[in-house]
Amino acid sequence: QVQLAESGGGSVQAGESLRLSCAASGATYRRYCMGWFRQAPGKEREGVATIMSNDDGFPNYADSVKGRFTISQDSAKNTLYLQMNSLKPEDTAMYYCAAVGSTGCRSSYLRVGGADGMSYWGKGTLVTISS
């Protein structure tokens, strides 16, 4: 089992940047598909980006964030990051870090309902973008 804790959310203007962090603890020696998800008020939770843990890599992104967001990790620190650039008001949401024990990240995690495939969740960090 792995525990996840997000940080780094806040309120910024459109066009600015934020970096989210997710500290993992527990059974971090296992292989996980790690991901960032977000949920705006009144909307379903959606996948933003995924990556395999322990430097296996293979980042993948939702179309809505490609070219603006970058998922990365520091395996020595057991920390996952989401660098968010050129932020838009529509990026406003609660952002969650998630993980599932796996040998690969399924593309379905970034499609509608994909959040159901993740096993472990952090409590979230709020990102608010004003125009």
C-alpha positions in Angstrom: 0.0 0.0 0.0 1.2 3.5 -0.7 0.1 6.8 0.9 0.0 10.0 -1.2 0.1 13.7 -0.1 -0.3 16.6 -2.5 1.0 20.1 -2.1 1.6 23.2 -4.2 -1.8 24.4 -5.1 -2.9 28.0 -5.0 -4.5 30.9 -6.8 -2.8 32.5 -9.8 -3.6 34.5 -12.9 -4.2 33.1 -16.3 -0.9 32.5 -18.1 1.0 31.9 -15.0 2.6 28.7 -13.7 2.3 26.4 -10.7 4.1 23.2 -9.7 2.3 20.5 -7.8 4.1 17.9 -5.7 3.0 14.5 -4.5 5.0 12.8 -1.7 4.6 9.0 -1.7 5.3 6.8 1.3 4.7 3.2 2.2 5.4 0.5 -0.3 7.2 2.7 -2.8 9.5 -0.1 -3.9 6.6 -1.5 -6.0 5.9 -0.5 -9.5 3.0 1.9 -9.9 1.3 3.8 -12.5 1.2 7.3 -11.0 -1.1 10.0 -12.1 -2.6 13.4 -11.7 -6.3 13.8 -11.8 -8.5 16.8 -11.4 -12.1 17.6 -10.5 -13.9 20.8 -11.1 -17.1 21.7 -9.3 -20.0 19.8 -10.8 -17.8 17.7 -13.1 -16.4 14.2 -13.1 -12.9 13.5 -12.0 -10.6 13.4 -15.1 -7.1 12.2 -15.8 -4.5 14.9 -16.5 -1.2 12.9 -16.8 0.3 9.6 -16.0 3.8 8.1 -15.6 5.3 4.9 -14.5 7.0 5.1 -11.1 10.7 4.4 -10.2 12.0 6.2 -13.3 10.3 3.8 -15.8 8.9 6.9 -17.3 6.5 6.9 -20.3 4.6 10.1 -19.5 1.2 10.5 -21.1 -1.2 13.5 -21.1 -4.7 14.4 -21.7 -5.2 16.4 -24.8 -6.4 19.4 -22.8 -3.0 19.8 -21.2 -0.5 18.6 -23.8 2.2 21.1 -24.4 1.4 23.0 -21.2 1.7 20.5 -18.3 4.7 18.2 -17.6 4.6 15.2 -15.2 7.9 14.1 -13.7 9.3 12.3 -10.7 12.2 12.3 -8.3 12.6 8.6 -7.3 15.2 9.4 -4.7 12.6 11.6 -2.9 9.6 9.4 -3.8 7.9 12.5 -5.2 5.8 13.1 -8.2 5.5 16.5 -9.8 3.1 18.3 -12.2 4.5 21.5 -13.7 1.6 23.5 -15.1 2.4 26.4 -17.4 0.2 28.8 -19.4 -2.6 28.1 -17.0 -6.2 28.8 -18.0 -9.4 29.5 -16.0 -10.7 26.1 -17.1 -7.8 24.5 -15.3 -9.4 25.5 -12.0 -10.1 22.3 -10.0 -9.0 20.2 -7.1 -6.0 18.2 -8.2 -5.4 14.7 -6.9 -2.4 12.4 -7.0 -3.2 8.8 -7.6 -1.5 5.4 -8.0 -2.3 1.9 -9.0 0.1 -1.1 -8.8 0.8 -2.0 -12.4 3.4 -2.8 -15.0 2.1 -0.1 -17.2 -0.2 2.9 -17.4 -3.3 2.2 -19.4 -4.4 5.0 -21.8 -7.9 4.5 -20.4 -6.8 6.2 -17.2 -6.9 9.5 -19.1 -10.3 8.9 -20.6 -13.8 9.4 -19.1 -14.1 7.1 -16.1 -10.4 6.4 -16.0 -10.1 7.5 -12.4 -12.0 4.3 -11.4 -8.9 2.4 -12.3 -6.7 4.0 -9.7 -6.3 2.4 -6.2 -4.7 5.0 -4.0 -5.5 8.7 -3.7 -4.2 11.8 -2.0 -6.6 14.3 -0.4 -6.1 16.8 -3.2 -4.8 20.4 -3.5 -6.9 23.2 -4.9 -5.8 25.2 -8.0 -7.7 28.4 -8.9 -6.9 30.3 -12.0 -8.4 33.8 -12.5 -8.8 35.6 -15.8 
